[in-house]
Amino acid sequence: MFKGPDKDIEFIYTAPSSAVCGVSLDIGGKKEYLIAGKAEGNGKMHVTLCDFIVPWDTLSTTQKKSLNHRYQMGCECKVSRHCLLQVGGLLGFDPWLSWRSR
């Protein structure tokens, strides 16, 4: 765990289908993921389609090195995600998909 409660995550909860923002993860024990979700501190974590979830093996070597080494060096940096979407004549830009005109 890179950031969160000291207790290990034992259970990850999600909605039953993607129609209600649930996610599907390979639970066979062979696949590792980088997951940003809501950790409760009691061994439980909740994730939705809106959370950042990627298979660990899809990260670049630089990303893995940064997470495994640099992030733990006491850096107080924050990770942010930005979206740039264009729908019709509207251009949206921010993590919460607020819209503004072009």
Backbone as JSON, one array per atom type, in Angstrom:
{
  "sequence": "MFKGPDKDIEFIYTAPSSAVCGVSLDIGGKKEYLIAGKAEGNGKMHVTLCDFIVPWDTLSTTQKKSLNHRYQMGCECKVSRHCLLQVGGLLGFDPWLSWRSR",
  "N": [[0.85, -1.17, 0.0], [0.58, 2.18, -0.86], [-0.42, 4.57, 0.11], [-2.52, 5.29, 2.76], [-4.53, 3.6, 5.27], [-2.81, 1.94, 8.02], [-3.43, -0.71, 8.37], [-3.69, -3.79, 6.57], [-5.49, -4.24, 3.5], [-8.17, -6.31, 3.41], [-10.58, -6.94, 2.2], [-12.23, -6.03, -0.79], [-14.79, -4.06, -1.87], [-17.45, -3.67, -4.21], [-20.01, -2.46, -6.45], [-22.58, -4.67, -7.82], [-22.63, -4.69, -10.65], [-21.45, -3.11, -13.72], [-23.35, -1.34, -14.53], [-24.22, -0.03, -12.31], [-21.95, 1.23, -11.49], [-20.09, -0.68, -10.64], [-17.03, -2.62, -10.55], [-15.04, -5.0, -12.39], [-12.77, -7.34, -11.38], [-9.93, -9.48, -11.77], [-10.03, -12.17, -9.83], [-8.58, -14.42, -9.39], [-6.18, -14.53, -8.14], [-3.78, -14.16, -9.43], [-3.36, -11.76, -10.73], [-2.18, -8.45, -10.33], [-3.1, -5.2, -9.15], [-3.11, -1.62, -9.45], [-4.81, 0.37, -7.39], [-6.93, 3.04, -6.7], [-9.03, 3.92, -4.32], [-11.65, 4.04, -1.87], [-10.45, 3.59, 1.17], [-11.26, 2.2, 4.24], [-9.94, 1.77, 6.62], [-10.43, -0.34, 8.26], [-9.73, -2.71, 7.17], [-11.23, -2.87, 4.91], [-12.16, -1.87, 1.6], [-13.65, 0.29, -0.76], [-14.55, 0.38, -4.15], [-15.23, 1.97, -7.3], [-16.37, 2.48, -10.71], [-15.48, 5.03, -11.18], [-13.11, 5.29, -9.85], [-9.49, 5.06, -9.91], [-8.15, 2.4, -11.47], [-5.89, 0.1, -12.5], [-4.28, -2.63, -14.18], [-1.3, -3.81, -12.69], [0.81, -4.68, -14.31], [0.56, -3.16, -16.59], [1.62, -0.71, -16.15], [4.3, 1.59, -16.73], [7.88, 1.09, -16.49], [9.06, 3.31, -15.28], [6.85, 4.45, -13.94], [6.27, 2.42, -12.07], [8.68, 2.37, -10.63], [8.67, 4.94, -9.57], [6.41, 4.83, -7.89], [7.13, 2.72, -6.15], [9.51, 3.63, -4.98], [10.14, 6.52, -5.03], [7.74, 7.75, -4.18], [7.52, 6.98, -1.55], [9.45, 8.46, -0.26], [8.84, 10.47, 1.5], [7.61, 12.48, 0.22], [5.21, 14.99, -0.16], [3.47, 15.13, -2.17], [0.57, 15.27, -4.33], [-1.53, 13.2, -6.23], [-3.11, 13.87, -9.24], [-5.87, 13.78, -11.53], [-6.73, 14.58, -14.79], [-9.24, 15.41, -17.13], [-10.02, 15.61, -20.55], [-12.52, 16.12, -22.52], [-14.56, 16.07, -25.4], [-17.71, 16.83, -26.38], [-20.07, 17.17, -28.72], [-20.55, 20.6, -29.12], [-19.33, 21.24, -26.8], [-16.69, 21.5, -24.44], [-15.12, 19.71, -22.04], [-13.27, 19.93, -19.02], [-11.88, 18.8, -16.33], [-11.49, 16.85, -13.32], [-14.04, 16.28, -12.37], [-15.69, 16.53, -14.45], [-16.9, 19.0, -15.14], [-18.53, 21.29, -17.24], [-17.66, 23.5, -19.88], [-18.08, 26.06, -22.34], [-16.69, 26.09, -25.64]],
  "CA": [[0.0, 0.0, 0.0], [1.38, 3.38, -0.98], [-0.98, 5.62, 0.94], [-3.77, 4.84, 3.35], [-4.43, 3.11, 6.65], [-1.72, 1.0, 8.27], [-3.93, -2.08, 8.3], [-3.82, -4.34, 5.23], [-6.83, -4.36, 2.93], [-8.57, -7.72, 3.32], [-11.75, -7.07, 1.35], [-12.55, -4.93, -1.69], [-16.21, -4.09, -2.18], [-17.9, -2.9, -5.36], [-21.4, -2.76, -6.83], [-22.66, -5.94, -8.53], [-22.46, -4.6, -12.11], [-20.97, -1.81, -14.19], [-24.52, -0.47, -14.68], [-24.3, 0.75, -11.08], [-20.57, 1.64, -11.22], [-19.26, -1.76, -10.12], [-15.87, -2.98, -11.37], [-14.71, -6.42, -12.46], [-11.34, -7.6, -11.19], [-9.54, -10.88, -11.82], [-9.85, -12.57, -8.43], [-7.91, -15.71, -9.35], [-4.96, -14.43, -7.34], [-2.58, -14.02, -10.26], [-3.23, -10.42, -11.29], [-2.02, -7.35, -9.37], [-3.68, -3.95, -9.62], [-2.93, -0.36, -8.75], [-6.19, 0.79, -7.15], [-7.2, 4.2, -5.86], [-10.43, 3.83, -3.92], [-11.91, 4.53, -0.52], [-10.05, 2.64, 2.2], [-11.94, 2.57, 5.48], [-9.08, 1.61, 7.78], [-10.81, -1.54, 8.99], [-9.48, -3.84, 6.29], [-12.18, -2.84, 3.8], [-11.98, -0.83, 0.59], [-14.75, 0.37, -1.72], [-14.11, 0.9, -5.45], [-16.26, 2.16, -8.32], [-15.83, 2.78, -12.04], [-14.87, 6.36, -11.17], [-11.8, 5.21, -9.22], [-8.37, 4.72, -10.78], [-7.83, 0.98, -11.32], [-5.18, -0.42, -13.68], [-3.41, -3.77, -13.9], [0.07, -3.39, -12.37], [1.73, -4.97, -15.42], [0.4, -2.19, -17.67], [2.37, 0.5, -15.8], [5.67, 1.65, -17.26], [8.94, 0.89, -15.5], [9.21, 4.58, -14.55], [5.72, 4.59, -13.02], [6.46, 1.45, -10.98], [9.82, 2.83, -9.82], [8.24, 6.13, -8.83], [5.51, 4.4, -6.81], [7.84, 1.86, -5.19], [10.66, 4.26, -4.32], [10.07, 7.97, -4.85], [6.53, 8.14, -3.43], [7.76, 6.69, -0.13], [10.55, 9.28, 0.24], [8.35, 11.58, 2.31], [7.01, 13.48, -0.66], [3.83, 15.33, 0.2], [2.79, 15.44, -3.42], [-0.74, 14.68, -4.53], [-1.75, 12.74, -7.59], [-4.37, 14.39, -9.76], [-6.25, 13.26, -12.84], [-7.44, 15.59, -15.56], [-9.95, 14.88, -18.29], [-10.32, 16.54, -21.63], [-13.52, 15.46, -23.33], [-15.32, 16.95, -26.27], [-19.01, 16.27, -26.75], [-20.76, 18.21, -29.49], [-19.86, 21.87, -29.08], [-18.85, 21.5, -25.44], [-15.38, 20.98, -24.07], [-15.07, 19.53, -20.59], [-11.91, 19.75, -18.53], [-11.55, 18.69, -14.92], [-11.8, 15.49, -12.88], [-15.46, 16.1, -12.08], [-16.38, 16.71, -15.72], [-17.65, 20.24, -15.27], [-18.5, 21.64, -18.66], [-17.57, 24.9, -20.27], [-18.18, 26.22, -23.79], [-15.45, 26.38, -26.35]],
  "C": [[0.9, 1.23, 0.0], [0.88, 4.5, -0.07], [-2.31, 5.12, 1.49], [-3.56, 4.34, 4.76], [-3.29, 2.1, 6.79], [-2.17, -0.45, 8.13], [-4.05, -2.53, 6.84], [-5.28, -4.38, 4.79], [-7.13, -5.85, 2.77], [-9.71, -7.93, 2.33], [-11.91, -5.83, 0.49], [-14.0, -5.09, -2.12], [-16.51, -3.22, -3.39], [-19.35, -3.27, -5.64], [-21.42, -4.01, -7.71], [-22.5, -5.87, -10.05], [-21.97, -3.21, -12.49], [-22.13, -0.83, -14.4], [-24.72, 0.42, -13.45], [-22.89, 1.05, -10.55], [-19.69, 0.57, -10.58], [-18.11, -2.07, -11.07], [-15.69, -4.5, -11.34], [-13.21, -6.57, -12.34], [-11.11, -9.1, -11.29], [-9.22, -11.31, -10.39], [-9.19, -13.94, -8.31], [-6.6, -15.69, -8.59], [-3.7, -14.2, -8.13], [-2.34, -12.59, -10.74], [-3.13, -9.39, -10.18], [-2.55, -6.07, -9.99], [-3.13, -2.77, -8.81], [-4.34, 0.21, -8.63], [-6.2, 2.03, -6.26], [-8.69, 4.17, -5.56], [-10.59, 4.4, -2.53], [-11.58, 3.43, 0.48], [-10.63, 3.1, 3.53], [-11.08, 2.43, 6.72], [-9.4, 0.38, 8.61], [-10.62, -2.8, 8.14], [-10.4, -3.9, 5.09], [-11.87, -1.67, 2.87], [-13.17, -0.88, -0.35], [-14.22, 0.99, -3.0], [-15.31, 0.99, -6.39], [-15.58, 2.39, -9.66], [-15.13, 4.13, -12.09], [-13.48, 6.36, -10.53], [-10.74, 4.81, -10.24], [-7.96, 3.28, -10.49], [-7.16, 0.51, -12.6], [-4.39, -1.67, -13.27], [-1.97, -3.29, -13.71], [1.0, -3.6, -13.56], [1.55, -4.05, -16.62], [1.13, -0.87, -17.38], [3.76, 0.43, -16.4], [6.66, 1.4, -16.12], [9.12, 2.15, -14.65], [8.07, 4.77, -13.55], [5.88, 3.65, -11.82], [7.58, 1.9, -10.04], [9.41, 4.03, -8.97], [7.33, 5.75, -7.67], [6.26, 3.62, -5.74], [8.94, 2.57, -4.41], [10.44, 5.74, -4.03], [8.87, 8.4, -4.01], [6.74, 7.96, -1.94], [8.83, 7.58, 0.5], [10.07, 10.49, 1.05], [7.75, 12.7, 1.49], [5.57, 13.73, -0.24], [3.04, 15.7, -1.04], [1.43, 14.76, -3.47], [-0.87, 14.3, -5.99], [-3.09, 13.29, -8.05], [-4.62, 13.82, -11.15], [-7.06, 14.33, -13.54], [-8.07, 14.94, -16.78], [-10.09, 15.98, -19.32], [-11.26, 15.8, -22.57], [-14.23, 16.47, -24.19], [-16.59, 16.22, -26.68], [-19.78, 17.36, -27.45], [-19.94, 19.48, -29.48], [-19.3, 22.2, -27.72], [-17.5, 20.85, -25.21], [-15.34, 20.89, -22.56], [-13.65, 19.32, -20.13], [-11.87, 19.88, -17.02], [-11.99, 17.31, -14.46], [-13.28, 15.25, -12.64], [-16.32, 16.34, -13.31], [-17.34, 17.89, -15.72], [-17.52, 20.68, -16.72], [-18.36, 23.14, -18.84], [-17.63, 24.96, -21.79], [-16.81, 26.46, -24.38], [-15.36, 27.83, -26.7]]
}
